[in-house]
Amino acid sequence: AASDVYVYGGQELDIPEYGRVFIAVKPNTGETISNVTKNSIVKSLDDFRVSSIEVIIVDPSILYLELDTTVFYNDTRTIKDNAGIISAVQSTLNSTTVSGSIDKFGGAARFSRIITAIDAADTAITRNLTSIKMRKEIQAVISTPASYEICFEQALQFSAGAASVGSSGFTLLGDTTTYYFEDNGIGSIQTYYFDSAGTKTIADFEFGTIDYVKGEIKIGYTTAVTFTSTVLPGDEIHIRSLPLGQDVVAKKSVYLDLDVDNSKISAVIDTNVLSS
């Protein structure tokens, strides 16, 4: 079963493809549907389409959202400990009130709605400090020279000397070192590693480029890059970034998915409230 479907005409693409209709399907489980299912859907639509129109089933562009939240609470108003408060916040974020209003094509993650829901998760909660991170996932083509484009389709934060984009680990051809990449705040993507003493060292200052306005990262376009392994299973590399503003608003063909399981939620006693 599908959790959501989005249909759009080829004329809406940056490079128009007239005479085609695209259908993006987000299944209830996982990110994509099989080719067999795609072919079955196309065949089932044969009786309903104009003969000159080609129907194409495409995989959705999923933009994961992760929260970094510190929740403050008044311990005199509850018998719950930190873990209990965290559990209450997780349940609220997983509820249809929050995640149900975000997980869809063309959705919007409104910062004010999220922090209000967190505050309302338990009567003992007094306030919260929360930020939103976006995550895209790519599958590396192992041991093969390739180029990669990662599109957040959101404007990204940028500040010289302060990274707003970071990746999970990987290795490169001819080297067993585990590398990561980040931006330098002025338009370049650079790789780095940690030496035996745990010191961060920049390895390649020109590993790729980043367009903060478009939210696009390009790697391997000048010289193809060859990944040989990834820290994460399935040859995956995860790239996290910070949106320019507090809200995340997706284009219609982008599916927003609030990832509560990979969000960082902590709870601490609020020492700034008076005991009652």
Backbone as CSV, one residue per row, in Angstrom:
resi,resn,N_x,N_y,N_z,CA_x,CA_y,CA_z,C_x,C_y,C_z
1,ALA,0.840,-1.191,0.000,0.000,0.000,0.000,0.881,1.250,0.000
2,ALA,0.345,2.333,-0.544,1.094,3.582,-0.636,0.668,4.526,0.479
3,SER,1.649,5.213,1.059,1.317,6.209,2.072,0.977,7.543,1.418
4,ASP,1.473,7.766,0.212,1.126,8.983,-0.526,1.549,8.842,-1.985
5,VAL,0.864,9.579,-2.853,1.131,9.551,-4.290,1.106,10.979,-4.810
6,TYR,2.040,11.283,-5.708,2.044,12.597,-6.335,2.178,12.438,-7.839
7,VAL,1.306,13.110,-8.580,1.275,13.020,-10.040,1.604,14.392,-10.633
8,TYR,2.509,14.419,-11.615,2.858,15.690,-12.241,3.197,15.476,-13.704
9,GLY,2.998,16.510,-14.478,3.256,16.450,-15.910,4.710,16.731,-16.233
10,GLY,5.188,16.162,-17.332,6.571,16.367,-17.743,6.916,17.814,-18.015
11,GLN,5.897,18.616,-18.315,6.143,20.033,-18.587,6.581,20.794,-17.338
12,GLU,6.400,20.196,-16.150,6.779,20.849,-14.904,8.257,20.669,-14.568
13,LEU,8.954,19.825,-15.294,10.359,19.567,-15.016,11.227,20.743,-15.449
14,ASP,12.412,20.851,-14.844,13.343,21.925,-15.220,13.662,21.846,-16.706
15,ILE,13.859,20.622,-17.209,13.973,20.394,-18.651,12.689,19.657,-19.048
16,PRO,11.711,20.348,-19.622,10.379,19.765,-19.870,10.419,18.491,-20.710
17,GLU,9.587,17.530,-20.345,9.412,16.295,-21.105,7.926,16.184,-21.452
18,TYR,7.565,16.800,-22.550,6.162,16.855,-22.953,5.665,15.467,-23.373
19,GLY,4.390,15.243,-23.120,3.788,13.963,-23.496,3.996,12.866,-22.466
20,ARG,4.516,13.231,-21.304,4.733,12.251,-20.243,4.060,12.694,-18.952
21,VAL,3.547,11.726,-18.228,2.989,11.960,-16.895,3.780,11.105,-15.915
22,PHE,4.260,11.731,-14.863,5.065,11.029,-13.868,4.247,10.807,-12.596
23,ILE,4.382,9.635,-12.027,3.695,9.302,-10.785,4.739,8.867,-9.766
24,ALA,4.878,9.654,-8.691,5.800,9.308,-7.608,4.999,8.628,-6.503
25,VAL,5.467,7.445,-6.091,4.740,6.654,-5.105,5.633,6.408,-3.896
26,LYS,5.156,6.794,-2.703,5.869,6.493,-1.455,5.142,5.334,-0.767
27,PRO,5.752,4.139,-0.708,5.103,3.000,-0.060,5.046,3.184,1.455
28,ASN,4.152,2.433,2.103,4.053,2.500,3.559,5.337,2.051,4.224
29,THR,5.994,1.070,3.618,7.241,0.540,4.157,8.361,0.735,3.145
30,GLY,9.465,1.298,3.596,10.589,1.521,2.696,10.430,2.794,1.886
31,GLU,11.355,2.977,0.949,11.385,4.205,0.160,10.854,4.019,-1.255
32,THR,10.996,2.815,-1.807,10.641,2.612,-3.209,9.812,1.348,-3.388
33,ILE,9.139,1.272,-4.522,8.412,0.062,-4.889,9.209,-0.680,-5.958
34,SER,8.957,-1.961,-6.115,9.718,-2.775,-7.057,9.356,-2.435,-8.497
35,ASN,10.226,-2.824,-9.423,9.955,-2.613,-10.846,8.724,-3.396,-11.293
36,VAL,8.514,-4.563,-10.693,7.328,-5.364,-11.027,6.070,-4.603,-10.676
37,THR,6.063,-3.980,-9.488,4.894,-3.203,-9.056,4.707,-1.971,-9.938
38,LYS,5.822,-1.329,-10.310,5.738,-0.163,-11.184,5.095,-0.543,-12.520
39,ASN,5.544,-1.646,-13.098,4.989,-2.092,-14.378,3.515,-2.446,-14.248
40,SER,3.150,-3.025,-13.108,1.758,-3.389,-12.869,0.866,-2.156,-12.792
41,ILE,1.366,-1.101,-12.148,0.595,0.142,-12.030,0.400,0.769,-13.406
42,VAL,1.477,0.812,-14.190,1.385,1.395,-15.537,0.368,0.629,-16.378
43,LYS,0.419,-0.690,-16.313,-0.502,-1.519,-17.097,-1.951,-1.289,-16.675
44,SER,-2.163,-1.123,-15.358,-3.523,-0.927,-14.849,-4.116,0.404,-15.286
45,LEU,-3.262,1.343,-15.701,-3.726,2.664,-16.122,-3.947,2.771,-17.628
46,ASP,-3.663,1.701,-18.364,-3.768,1.741,-19.821,-5.153,2.150,-20.312
47,ASP,-6.182,1.697,-19.638,-7.555,1.991,-20.080,-7.983,3.416,-19.773
48,PHE,-7.161,4.147,-19.010,-7.572,5.477,-18.568,-6.724,6.606,-19.149
49,ARG,-5.711,6.271,-19.890,-4.822,7.313,-20.390,-5.040,7.558,-21.875
50,VAL,-4.727,8.767,-22.290,-4.741,9.106,-23.704,-3.569,8.385,-24.364
51,SER,-3.783,7.822,-25.515,-2.781,6.961,-26.147,-1.442,7.650,-26.370
52,SER,-1.455,8.951,-26.564,-0.213,9.672,-26.848,0.566,10.021,-25.578
53,ILE,-0.026,9.767,-24.417,0.615,10.108,-23.148,1.317,8.888,-22.569
54,GLU,2.583,9.056,-22.207,3.353,7.987,-21.580,3.341,8.169,-20.067
55,VAL,2.980,7.119,-19.346,2.952,7.147,-17.886,4.228,6.514,-17.347
56,ILE,4.914,7.223,-16.443,6.167,6.736,-15.882,6.076,6.771,-14.358
57,ILE,6.325,5.639,-13.720,6.354,5.568,-12.263,7.781,5.832,-11.802
58,VAL,7.953,6.797,-10.906,9.288,7.166,-10.447,9.390,7.011,-8.931
59,ASP,10.616,6.849,-8.476,10.856,6.787,-7.036,10.729,8.192,-6.447
60,PRO,10.212,8.306,-5.233,10.059,9.635,-4.622,11.402,10.209,-4.188
61,SER,11.465,11.522,-4.143,12.632,12.200,-3.581,12.321,12.458,-2.114
62,ILE,12.971,11.692,-1.225,12.651,11.768,0.203,13.646,12.665,0.918
63,LEU,13.111,13.599,1.671,13.922,14.482,2.502,13.585,14.180,3.957
64,TYR,14.539,13.563,4.648,14.321,13.211,6.051,14.591,14.430,6.931
65,LEU,13.813,14.534,7.987,13.987,15.602,8.961,14.336,14.993,10.312
66,GLU,15.376,15.497,10.920,15.779,15.056,12.252,15.750,16.246,13.200
67,LEU,15.337,16.004,14.428,15.298,17.057,15.433,16.437,16.875,16.428
68,ASP,16.985,17.969,16.868,17.954,17.977,17.964,17.296,18.790,19.071
69,THR,16.794,18.095,20.086,15.930,18.720,21.086,16.433,18.484,22.502
70,THR,16.518,19.554,23.259,16.737,19.469,24.702,15.468,19.962,25.380
71,VAL,14.850,19.080,26.163,13.589,19.397,26.836,13.867,19.674,28.316
72,PHE,13.369,20.785,28.796,13.502,21.135,30.209,12.177,20.846,30.915
73,TYR,12.244,20.296,32.132,11.008,19.976,32.833,11.137,20.243,34.331
74,ASN,9.999,20.473,34.964,9.901,20.721,36.403,9.695,19.383,37.094
75,ASP,10.713,18.891,37.790,10.631,17.554,38.388,9.663,17.481,39.562
76,THR,9.185,18.646,40.054,8.209,18.616,41.149,6.796,18.390,40.640
77,ARG,6.616,18.395,39.322,5.283,18.224,38.737,5.073,16.842,38.137
78,THR,6.067,15.974,38.271,5.947,14.663,37.643,6.741,13.623,38.419
79,ILE,6.328,12.359,38.291,7.094,11.256,38.864,8.003,10.634,37.805
80,LYS,7.931,11.162,36.591,8.750,10.633,35.502,10.191,11.085,35.649
81,ASP,11.100,10.210,35.210,12.495,10.601,35.138,12.800,11.104,33.733
82,ASN,14.080,11.336,33.443,14.455,11.843,32.118,13.942,10.945,31.002
83,ALA,14.100,9.612,31.186,13.678,8.670,30.146,12.178,8.754,29.910
84,GLY,11.405,8.958,30.978,9.956,9.059,30.832,9.533,10.294,30.064
85,ILE,10.216,11.410,30.307,9.920,12.652,29.577,10.287,12.487,28.108
86,ILE,11.446,11.872,27.851,11.870,11.644,26.468,10.862,10.767,25.740
87,SER,10.375,9.720,26.400,9.387,8.829,25.800,8.106,9.575,25.445
88,ALA,7.683,10.485,26.321,6.474,11.271,26.063,6.651,12.160,24.837
89,VAL,7.836,12.751,24.696,8.123,13.606,23.541,8.145,12.774,22.262
90,GLN,8.779,11.603,22.320,8.826,10.728,21.151,7.428,10.311,20.713
91,SER,6.577,9.976,21.657,5.204,9.571,21.331,4.448,10.709,20.663
92,THR,4.653,11.921,21.156,3.984,13.087,20.562,4.464,13.335,19.140
93,LEU,5.769,13.239,18.926,6.322,13.479,17.589,5.892,12.395,16.605
94,ASN,5.679,11.179,17.092,5.229,10.085,16.228,3.723,10.107,15.974
95,SER,3.014,10.921,16.717,1.555,10.970,16.580,1.152,11.641,15.274
96,THR,-0.074,11.405,14.867,-0.572,12.014,13.626,-0.659,13.531,13.734
97,THR,-0.719,14.029,14.955,-0.775,15.478,15.152,0.468,16.156,14.589
98,VAL,1.620,15.493,14.732,2.876,16.073,14.254,3.341,15.395,12.971
99,SER,3.754,14.122,13.076,4.317,13.438,11.906,3.287,13.280,10.800
100,GLY,2.035,13.090,11.170,0.988,12.917,10.168,0.762,14.144,9.319
101,SER,1.119,15.300,9.858,0.947,16.545,9.101,2.180,16.892,8.281
102,ILE,3.251,16.106,8.426,4.506,16.387,7.728,4.800,15.354,6.656
103,ASP,4.565,14.062,6.955,4.989,12.985,6.061,4.152,12.935,4.785
104,LYS,4.449,13.761,3.834,3.700,13.751,2.587,4.424,14.597,1.538
105,PHE,4.014,14.400,0.280,4.582,15.199,-0.801,4.167,16.661,-0.633
106,GLY,5.114,17.531,-0.890,4.807,18.958,-0.814,4.449,19.415,0.575
107,GLY,4.918,18.695,1.602,4.589,19.045,2.974,5.432,20.186,3.498
108,ALA,5.135,20.580,4.709,5.893,21.639,5.363,6.095,21.265,6.823
109,ALA,7.299,21.426,7.295,7.603,21.225,8.710,7.693,22.610,9.337
110,ARG,6.642,22.978,10.042,6.579,24.296,10.655,7.216,24.232,12.040
111,PHE,8.282,24.994,12.215,9.048,24.957,13.460,8.172,25.281,14.663
112,SER,7.323,26.287,14.525,6.481,26.703,15.648,5.542,25.584,16.082
113,ARG,5.018,24.819,15.108,4.112,23.716,15.429,4.850,22.609,16.175
114,ILE,6.089,22.347,15.754,6.865,21.284,16.370,7.224,21.613,17.814
115,ILE,7.725,22.816,18.069,8.126,23.148,19.436,6.914,23.273,20.358
116,THR,5.775,23.701,19.806,4.552,23.763,20.611,4.106,22.363,21.005
117,ALA,4.194,21.411,20.066,3.811,20.027,20.352,4.736,19.414,21.396
118,ILE,6.023,19.727,21.321,6.978,19.203,22.304,6.647,19.732,23.699
119,ASP,6.366,21.027,23.802,6.016,21.608,25.098,4.757,20.972,25.681
120,ALA,3.839,20.561,24.791,2.563,19.998,25.246,2.633,18.487,25.496
121,ALA,3.802,17.877,25.269,3.927,16.421,25.417,3.739,15.968,26.860
122,ASP,4.055,16.823,27.813,3.870,16.492,29.230,3.696,17.797,30.007
123,THR,2.809,17.789,31.007,2.528,19.012,31.765,3.744,19.500,32.550
124,ALA,4.734,18.629,32.771,5.920,19.032,33.521,6.933,19.776,32.659
125,ILE,6.779,19.693,31.330,7.736,20.354,30.433,7.548,21.865,30.487
126,THR,8.638,22.582,30.695,8.580,24.036,30.808,9.011,24.749,29.531
127,ARG,9.917,24.137,28.775,10.415,24.765,27.550,11.286,23.761,26.810
128,ASN,11.684,24.114,25.594,12.600,23.247,24.843,13.473,24.069,23.914
129,LEU,14.647,23.545,23.656,15.557,24.118,22.664,15.672,23.111,21.531
130,THR,15.215,23.505,20.352,15.096,22.555,19.241,15.634,23.147,17.946
131,SER,16.277,22.314,17.165,16.696,22.693,15.815,16.362,21.544,14.871
132,ILE,16.204,21.878,13.593,15.862,20.886,12.577,17.055,20.672,11.653
133,LYS,17.382,19.406,11.408,18.370,19.051,10.397,17.687,18.273,9.281
134,MET,18.172,18.462,8.064,17.673,17.714,6.921,18.679,16.626,6.565
135,ARG,18.178,15.490,6.075,19.072,14.390,5.701,18.696,13.823,4.342
136,LYS,19.700,13.705,3.488,19.540,13.007,2.214,20.440,11.777,2.240
137,GLU,20.025,10.751,1.499,20.782,9.513,1.467,21.136,9.174,0.022
138,ILE,22.399,8.855,-0.200,22.825,8.413,-1.528,23.456,7.034,-1.411
139,GLN,23.403,6.285,-2.479,24.052,4.981,-2.521,25.295,5.102,-3.378
140,ALA,26.449,4.865,-2.768,27.717,4.971,-3.498,27.850,3.822,-4.488
141,VAL,28.391,4.134,-5.640,28.695,3.109,-6.637,30.109,2.626,-6.326
142,ILE,30.200,1.533,-5.596,31.470,1.088,-5.046,32.472,0.690,-6.142
143,SER,33.704,1.167,-5.961,34.843,0.844,-6.841,34.626,1.260,-8.289
144,THR,33.770,2.243,-8.487,33.491,2.745,-9.834,33.561,4.273,-9.837
145,PRO,34.359,4.884,-10.713,34.399,6.348,-10.777,33.015,6.899,-11.120
146,ALA,32.573,7.895,-10.382,31.233,8.429,-10.603,31.140,9.856,-10.084
147,SER,30.080,10.522,-10.478,29.761,11.852,-9.947,28.428,11.771,-9.226
148,TYR,28.224,12.658,-8.255,27.019,12.625,-7.429,26.477,14.039,-7.247
149,GLU,25.151,14.135,-7.297,24.487,15.414,-7.013,23.476,15.174,-5.904
150,ILE,23.612,15.906,-4.822,22.703,15.788,-3.683,21.878,17.060,-3.619
151,CYS,20.557,16.926,-3.776,19.682,18.096,-3.855,18.741,18.146,-2.650
152,PHE,18.926,19.124,-1.794,18.013,19.330,-0.666,16.803,20.156,-1.092
153,GLU,16.946,20.887,-2.187,15.872,21.723,-2.726,15.347,22.693,-1.679
154,GLN,16.246,23.127,-0.823,15.995,24.149,0.187,17.241,25.017,0.265
155,ALA,17.057,26.286,0.553,18.222,27.127,0.810,18.871,26.670,2.115
156,LEU,20.215,26.658,2.130,20.959,26.160,3.278,21.657,27.289,4.020
157,GLN,21.860,27.069,5.316,22.648,28.021,6.094,24.077,28.060,5.570
158,PHE,24.713,29.191,5.700,26.132,29.252,5.360,26.806,30.355,6.161
159,SER,28.018,30.072,6.581,28.820,31.031,7.326,30.271,30.620,7.182
160,ALA,31.111,31.523,6.724,32.524,31.206,6.485,33.158,30.610,7.734
161,GLY,33.766,29.441,7.561,34.447,28.795,8.674,33.571,27.922,9.536
162,ALA,32.258,27.907,9.262,31.330,27.084,10.045,30.559,26.175,9.100
163,ALA,30.718,24.877,9.265,30.060,23.925,8.369,28.570,23.799,8.681
164,SER,27.764,23.763,7.630,26.331,23.511,7.791,25.925,22.200,7.126
165,VAL,26.889,21.528,6.488,26.655,20.242,5.830,27.712,19.249,6.303
166,GLY,27.299,18.021,6.569,28.250,16.996,6.979,27.788,15.624,6.531
167,SER,28.741,14.712,6.319,28.410,13.381,5.814,28.820,12.296,6.801
168,SER,28.296,11.093,6.563,28.777,9.908,7.265,30.076,9.457,6.604
169,GLY,30.708,8.425,7.158,32.040,8.053,6.732,32.111,7.177,5.492
170,PHE,33.283,7.213,4.840,33.532,6.429,3.627,35.023,6.294,3.407
171,THR,35.416,5.372,2.548,36.814,5.262,2.128,36.895,5.513,0.631
172,LEU,38.092,5.897,0.184,38.311,6.240,-1.214,39.375,5.335,-1.823
173,LEU,39.377,5.286,-3.141,40.305,4.431,-3.878,41.751,4.723,-3.479
174,GLY,42.490,3.645,-3.184,43.899,3.775,-2.885,44.213,4.160,-1.454
175,ASP,43.205,4.129,-0.571,43.409,4.582,0.799,42.425,3.858,1.716
176,THR,42.872,3.487,2.908,41.979,2.818,3.871,41.472,3.780,4.943
177,THR,41.881,5.027,4.855,41.450,6.025,5.832,39.939,6.269,5.719
178,THR,39.267,6.421,6.852,37.846,6.782,6.849,37.729,8.297,6.758
179,TYR,37.096,8.757,5.679,36.910,10.185,5.456,35.448,10.583,5.680
180,TYR,35.262,11.888,5.862,33.942,12.513,5.926,34.038,13.778,5.084
181,PHE,32.893,14.337,4.704,32.988,15.635,4.038,32.058,16.649,4.676
182,GLU,32.403,17.906,4.494,31.634,19.030,5.014,31.869,20.228,4.104
183,ASP,31.093,21.292,4.286,31.321,22.509,3.510,32.213,23.451,4.312
184,ASN,32.785,24.421,3.601,33.656,25.395,4.267,32.970,26.738,4.479
185,GLY,31.679,26.804,4.158,30.931,28.039,4.377,31.007,29.034,3.245
186,ILE,31.846,28.753,2.233,31.990,29.706,1.124,31.883,29.025,-0.237
187,GLY,31.302,27.830,-0.277,31.002,27.235,-1.570,31.746,25.972,-1.942
188,SER,32.643,25.502,-1.086,33.390,24.290,-1.409,33.051,23.159,-0.434
189,ILE,33.144,21.932,-0.936,33.022,20.733,-0.110,34.422,20.169,0.087
190,GLN,34.783,19.881,1.334,36.113,19.381,1.636,36.029,18.091,2.456
191,THR,36.990,17.201,2.263,37.042,15.972,3.047,37.968,16.166,4.242
192,TYR,37.709,15.375,5.286,38.577,15.405,6.458,38.598,14.025,7.098
193,TYR,39.566,13.825,7.992,39.675,12.573,8.737,40.205,12.892,10.129
194,PHE,40.171,11.902,11.002,40.716,12.057,12.348,41.960,11.182,12.471
195,ASP,43.070,11.774,12.880,44.302,11.000,13.011,44.276,10.171,14.296
196,SER,45.363,9.464,14.582,45.414,8.551,15.725,45.214,9.271,17.055
197,ALA,45.497,10.564,17.076,45.312,11.348,18.306,43.921,11.974,18.378
198,GLY,43.104,11.712,17.344,41.754,12.272,17.323,41.682,13.681,16.791
199,THR,42.764,14.136,16.170,42.802,15.488,15.612,42.173,15.508,14.221
200,LYS,41.284,16.456,14.016,40.629,16.589,12.705,41.583,17.237,11.718
201,THR,41.715,16.597,10.544,42.643,17.088,9.527,41.951,17.166,8.175
202,ILE,42.042,18.319,7.515,41.464,18.480,6.186,42.345,17.753,5.179
203,ALA,41.723,16.938,4.313,42.479,16.164,3.327,42.392,16.769,1.932
204,ASP,41.186,17.148,1.514,40.971,17.663,0.157,40.065,18.885,0.263
205,PHE,40.610,20.036,-0.073,39.859,21.287,0.042,38.871,21.480,-1.104
206,GLU,38.995,20.682,-2.175,38.147,20.860,-3.358,37.530,19.530,-3.767
207,PHE,36.915,18.856,-2.816,36.269,17.567,-3.079,34.978,17.755,-3.881
208,GLY,34.352,18.927,-3.734,33.110,19.201,-4.452,32.707,20.646,-4.263
209,THR,31.499,20.962,-4.729,30.984,22.325,-4.603,29.596,22.295,-3.978
210,ILE,29.192,23.432,-3.433,27.869,23.547,-2.839,27.255,24.881,-3.223
211,ASP,25.979,24.837,-3.615,25.207,26.036,-3.917,24.213,26.200,-2.781
212,TYR,24.443,27.178,-1.918,23.617,27.342,-0.721,22.206,27.806,-1.052
213,VAL,22.052,28.577,-2.095,20.728,29.088,-2.461,19.851,27.968,-3.000
214,LYS,20.406,27.143,-3.889,19.650,26.029,-4.467,19.627,24.802,-3.561
215,GLY,20.570,24.732,-2.624,20.656,23.555,-1.767,21.201,22.351,-2.505
216,GLU,22.192,22.560,-3.376,22.747,21.495,-4.202,24.224,21.271,-3.905
217,ILE,24.586,20.003,-3.767,25.977,19.609,-3.587,26.388,18.767,-4.785
218,LYS,27.549,19.061,-5.363,28.056,18.296,-6.495,29.437,17.745,-6.152
219,ILE,29.582,16.440,-6.349,30.834,15.745,-6.064,31.231,14.921,-7.287
220,GLY,32.489,14.996,-7.658,32.982,14.187,-8.760,32.686,14.735,-10.133
221,TYR,32.283,16.007,-10.227,31.973,16.582,-11.535,33.230,17.062,-12.249
222,THR,34.228,17.525,-11.495,35.501,17.923,-12.106,36.370,16.697,-12.340
223,THR,36.526,15.899,-11.305,37.232,14.618,-11.382,36.375,13.571,-10.697
224,ALA,36.055,12.509,-11.401,35.181,11.476,-10.841,35.756,10.933,-9.539
225,VAL,34.882,10.637,-8.586,35.295,10.117,-7.294,34.981,8.624,-7.233
226,THR,35.867,7.860,-6.604,35.672,6.409,-6.485,35.593,6.023,-5.011
227,PHE,34.392,5.727,-4.539,34.217,5.233,-3.176,34.512,3.737,-3.156
228,THR,35.189,3.269,-2.121,35.491,1.833,-2.013,34.713,1.155,-0.895
229,SER,34.207,1.935,0.062,33.354,1.385,1.115,32.679,2.534,1.848
230,THR,31.656,2.202,2.636,30.969,3.195,3.458,30.823,2.656,4.867
231,VAL,30.816,3.548,5.837,30.652,3.152,7.233,29.258,2.562,7.445
232,LEU,28.262,3.141,6.790,26.888,2.666,6.918,26.657,1.470,5.995
233,PRO,25.737,0.566,6.370,25.457,-0.596,5.518,24.774,-0.194,4.216
234,GLY,24.783,-1.121,3.253,24.106,-0.891,1.982,24.790,0.112,1.087
235,ASP,26.087,0.377,1.322,26.851,1.351,0.515,26.257,2.751,0.593
236,GLU,25.605,3.056,1.721,24.940,4.353,1.851,25.844,5.406,2.488
237,ILE,25.650,6.626,2.026,26.259,7.794,2.656,25.125,8.745,3.000
238,HIS,25.072,9.167,4.252,24.043,10.102,4.691,24.641,11.500,4.779
239,ILE,23.916,12.469,4.255,24.360,13.860,4.256,23.334,14.687,5.007
240,ARG,23.791,15.377,6.032,22.908,16.219,6.844,23.242,17.681,6.622
241,SER,22.204,18.521,6.658,22.420,19.946,6.446,21.432,20.744,7.285
242,LEU,21.720,22.025,7.430,20.864,22.925,8.187,20.108,23.832,7.217
243,PRO,18.784,23.926,7.342,18.023,24.825,6.463,18.334,26.278,6.784
244,LEU,18.125,27.145,5.803,18.405,28.563,6.007,17.492,29.163,7.069
245,GLY,16.214,28.790,7.032,15.264,29.283,8.023,14.868,28.179,8.989
246,GLN,13.907,28.453,9.843,13.473,27.454,10.818,12.527,26.431,10.200
247,ASP,11.729,26.854,9.214,10.775,25.952,8.568,11.426,25.225,7.394
248,VAL,10.897,24.044,7.077,11.290,23.314,5.870,10.028,23.122,5.041
249,VAL,10.031,23.669,3.844,8.874,23.574,2.955,9.306,22.848,1.688
250,ALA,8.670,21.714,1.414,9.093,20.866,0.297,8.378,21.233,-0.987
251,LYS,9.090,21.040,-2.101,8.424,21.116,-3.392,7.432,19.961,-3.488
252,LYS,6.479,20.056,-4.394,5.399,19.074,-4.449,5.877,17.652,-4.682
253,SER,6.993,17.492,-5.394,7.466,16.145,-5.699,8.424,15.597,-4.644
254,VAL,8.680,16.377,-3.592,9.563,15.951,-2.507,8.728,15.478,-1.328
255,TYR,9.079,14.324,-0.800,8.345,13.731,0.314,9.094,13.996,1.613
256,LEU,8.466,14.710,2.546,9.064,14.992,3.843,8.766,13.858,4.810
257,ASP,9.788,13.420,5.529,9.627,12.318,6.469,10.306,12.693,7.784
258,LEU,9.514,12.910,8.827,10.056,13.219,10.142,10.605,11.937,10.758
259,ASP,11.917,11.878,10.920,12.592,10.681,11.423,12.834,10.827,12.926
260,VAL,11.859,10.393,13.710,11.953,10.525,15.160,13.020,9.593,15.716
261,ASP,13.145,8.397,15.141,14.098,7.408,15.649,15.541,7.908,15.591
262,ASN,15.880,8.707,14.584,17.244,9.216,14.446,17.398,10.645,14.963
263,SER,16.349,11.150,15.604,16.442,12.470,16.218,17.130,12.354,17.581
264,LYS,17.747,13.433,18.006,18.416,13.471,19.309,17.532,14.222,20.298
265,ILE,17.007,13.488,21.279,16.103,14.075,22.262,16.676,13.824,23.651
266,SER,16.894,14.881,24.399,17.390,14.758,25.766,16.479,15.545,26.700
267,ALA,16.479,15.188,27.970,15.637,15.854,28.948,16.477,16.190,30.173
268,VAL,16.321,17.404,30.677,17.052,17.843,31.868,16.098,18.611,32.783
269,ILE,16.369,18.562,34.065,15.567,19.293,35.036,15.799,20.793,34.849
270,ASP,14.723,21.552,34.814,14.806,22.987,34.633,15.106,23.630,35.993
271,THR,16.319,24.115,36.162,16.726,24.703,37.438,16.292,26.155,37.558
272,ASN,15.640,26.679,36.516,15.219,28.078,36.531,13.769,28.273,36.966
273,VAL,13.140,27.171,37.438,11.762,27.294,37.906,11.753,27.150,39.408
274,LEU,10.763,27.796,40.039,10.630,27.724,41.478,9.942,26.445,41.877
275,SER,10.398,25.776,42.886,9.766,24.553,43.377,8.431,24.925,44.019
276,SER,7.443,24.049,43.841,6.127,24.317,44.402,5.711,23.188,45.305
